[in-house]
Amino acid sequence: MIGSPPIVVPPPLDAETNRAERERLLAALHREQEACDRCVVAGYLPRADSVAGYRGRIGDRVMLIGQAPGHLSVERRMPFSGPGGRILDGWLQRAGFPAGALHAEVYISALTKCDPGKAPRGGGDRKPSPAELALCRPFLLRELELIRPRAVLLVGGMAIEAFLGPRKLTETIGTSVERNGAHLLPLPHPSGVSRWLNAPAHQALLARALALLAGWREEWEAEDRARERRILTPQFYSEEERHG
């Protein structure tokens, strides 16, 4: 957001740490977001419907942050439920995640939670104004504080700028930034209106970004396997009993 300091990502937190309390607070936050009409009261939107602006669970290691939900997501009451979501899920599969991981394993959020409507000129959705972004930012900050993801996928120029400051896509896609132990991964927007990915060089940058995500996924899976081995090892047996 122009004129606002970059959003700070809190350190990752294990899924089981204070899980019950975090789940209670997240459910309360979702109810608060669903009831929010601040932008309507301020005259920025004709109606509020934030249910498509977030979806996910405590324990999701990946958090995806976009610009705002579109009208199709609002109609289906699910973020990224249209063509853009299918593209994003395909990108996750290229990084080694199972099909459907976008809605099953990723906490989806956005800079603003309601559909801003169509752009006055040209195709695509209207970009939320700085005032709308400011009204919604506290919700996003509280989501980050509760989810504590290992990686944050910043989808599109507005999300990238909100966390990393103004940057050209050609200079940031294919790179990552670590903040407080969390990985920030810029990604282009999957919108069909964008022509950025038509260039082969830009596709190569996307492939580099997905390779980074694949590497983190492999690290997390290795950690899971090591944790399972520790749990399954009968530590209370004597050395003689363990070896027969």
Residue, then its C-alpha position, 0 to 999 in steps of 0.5 A: m500500500i502506497g504510503s504505508p510501511p511494509i507488512v511484518v510477518p511474525p515468526p512461524l509457529d508449530a501447528e500444535t502450539n496453543r492450537a485450541e486457543r488459536e482456533r477459537l480466535l480464528a473462528a471469532l476473527h472469521r465471524e468478525q470479518e463476515a460481519c464487517d461493513r466498514c467500506v460500505v459505511a465509508g462509501y467505498l463499496p455498495r455492499a459487503d461480502s467478505v466470505a470469499g476473502y479468506r479460507g483456511r485452518i490453523g496448521d496451514r504451513v503456506m499462506l497465500i495473499g492476493q489482492a481481493p476476491g473477484h465476483l466469481s469467488v463471491e458467487r461461489r463463496m470460495p476464494f480463487s474458485g474460478p480459472g485463477g484458482r485452477i492455475l494456482d493449484g496447478w502451480l502448487q502441483r508443479a511444486g510437488f503439492p497434491a491436486g486440490a492443495l490450494h483449498a485443502e492445505v493453504y490458508i488463502s487471504a487477501l489485502t481486502k476481503c470484499d469484491p471491489g468490483k470491475a475496473p472503471r476502464g478496461g478489463g479485470d477487477r478494480k484495484p482497492s484504494p489505499a483507504e480500503l486497504a487501510l480498513c482491511r489491513p488489521f484483519l490480515l495482520r491478525e490472520l498472520e498472527l494466528i496462522r504463523p505460516r512457514a511460507v507466504l505466497l504474495v500473488g500479484g503486484m499489490a500483495i508484493e508491494a504491501f510486504l516488500g515495497p514497490r518492485k518490478l515483477t521481472e526483478t522479484i519473481g523467481t526470488s524469495v525473502e526471509r523475514n522472521g524465519a518465514h519465506l516470502l515468495p512473490l508470484p505473478h497474478p494468475s488472472g487471464v487479463s494479465r499478459w505478463l506470463n506470455a513471455p517465455a522469459h517470465q515463465a522461466l522466472l515463475a519456474r524458478a519461484l516454484a522450484l523454491l517452493a518445492g525445496w521448502r516443501e521437501e524440507w517440511e516433509a523431511e522434518d515430518r518424517a524425522r518427527e514420526r521416527r522419533i515418536l515411533t522409537p520406543q525410547f523407554y526400552s533398554e538398548e538390549e530390548r531395542h536390538g533383540 
